[in-house]
């Protein structure tokens, strides 16, 4: 079973996206350095309303891909969280066709399904269930979080201070283009919090 490593920035953004919309399904894209698909360095929150392939998803994919390539990064995966608290199954994940589209361009594409039951203030283990594309089919993979204890503490700190409200996804950007879907403002906050531990 292969292992997908998440850097703190990527993991925190996914957890904040799920926390901001606990009553809705959420999804987003996973980014890695070009040529290093096994280490997820950032996450881009996409939607909390319509998670399926749509014209807006196409626009988002084009914009994220263009911005990522300028930073020597590439889209290597997809994350999704169900609106049903107990439904953490890959087979029922909304918008999985977006992951299939990513897999057409990235041979080792991965999918992270948020384990809603594990998203708490005191995380004990990664709250992501992983799959990776192998020979045109999705197989289970293992999730690892870089500097796990410190990352979990950072997520807890951000959740306690209400940082989930500050996260913008692509839906927020479509409502108001001043809402930065890249969440640069959170990157700085996260860097400061990680430095405290």
C-alpha positions, -999 to 999 in steps of 0.1 A, spaced: 0 0 0 15 33 -10 17 63 13 6 99 6 23 126 27 5 158 36 24 189 46 8 210 74 -5 237 51 -25 213 29 -38 193 58 -49 224 78 -68 239 48 -87 207 42 -98 205 79 -107 242 80 -129 237 48 -147 208 64 -152 228 96 -165 259 78 -193 239 62 -201 210 86 -237 208 72 -226 206 35 -203 185 13 -170 201 4 -143 194 -21 -110 207 -33 -78 201 -52 -45 187 -39 -12 202 -51 23 188 -52 57 201 -64 60 192 -101 74 157 -104 68 148 -67 31 136 -65 35 117 -33 39 148 -11 8 171 -10 21 207 -3 -11 226 -6 -49 223 -9 -72 246 -29 -108 245 -15 -132 244 -44 -169 242 -36 -195 237 -9 -226 239 -31 -224 219 -64 -195 194 -62 -200 177 -95 -183 184 -129 -198 216 -141 -187 247 -161 -176 263 -128 -155 233 -119 -138 235 -154 -131 272 -148 -117 265 -113 -95 237 -126 -81 259 -154 -74 288 -129 -58 266 -103 -37 247 -129 -24 280 -143 -15 294 -109 1 262 -97 23 258 -128 37 293 -122 48 281 -87 62 249 -101 33 228 -87 8 205 -103 -27 192 -94 -22 157 -82 -54 149 -64 -88 157 -51 -104 158 -16 -140 155 -7 -161 155 25 -196 143 26 -225 163 41 -236 131 59 -214 129 91 -212 91 90 -208 86 53 -170 85 46 -171 60 18 -151 65 -14 -179 50 -35 -204 76 -23 -180 106 -25 -196 134 -44 -179 147 -75 -156 118 -79 -156 124 -117 -134 154 -110 -108 129 -95 -111 108 -127 -104 138 -148 -73 146 -127 -62 110 -131 -62 114 -169 -34 140 -165 -16 126 -135 -8 89 -134 -5 86 -96 -35 109 -88 -50 105 -53 -83 111 -36 -87 120 1 -121 114 17 -125 134 49 -133 112 78 -159 135 95 -158 114 127 -121 121 132 -123 159 127 -121 170 163 -102 196 185 -80 167 197 -71 148 166 -54 115 174 -48 103 138 -52 117 103 -88 124 94 -83 114 58 -90 82 40 -68 78 9 -71 62 -25 -46 63 -54 -50 57 -90 -31 26 -101 -36 10 -136 -68 31 -141 -85 20 -109 -87 35 -74 -69 15 -47 -65 22 -10 -35 41 1 -22 53 35 -23 89 47 7 104 66 9 139 80 43 156 82 52 165 117 19 149 128 15 161 164 25 197 156 1 198 126 -28 184 147 -21 210 174 -20 238 147 -54 226 133 -68 226 169 -55 261 175 -70 274 143 -103 257 149 -105 271 184 -98 307 172 -125 304 145 -101 305 115 -125 283 95 -146 314 89 -116 331 72 -111 303 47 -123 311 12 -132 284 -14 -139 289 -51 -177 293 -43 -168 323 -21 -146 337 -49 -175 334 -74 -197 353 -50 -171 381 -45 -138 381 -64 -121 398 -34 -123 364 -17 -89 348 -24 -93 311 -31 -56 306 -26 -60 317 10 -26 335 12 -37 352 44 -41 318 61 -7 306 49 9 334 70 -12 326 101 -4 289 98 33 296 95 32 316 127 13 290 146 36 262 135 66 282 146 51 283 182 53 245 185 
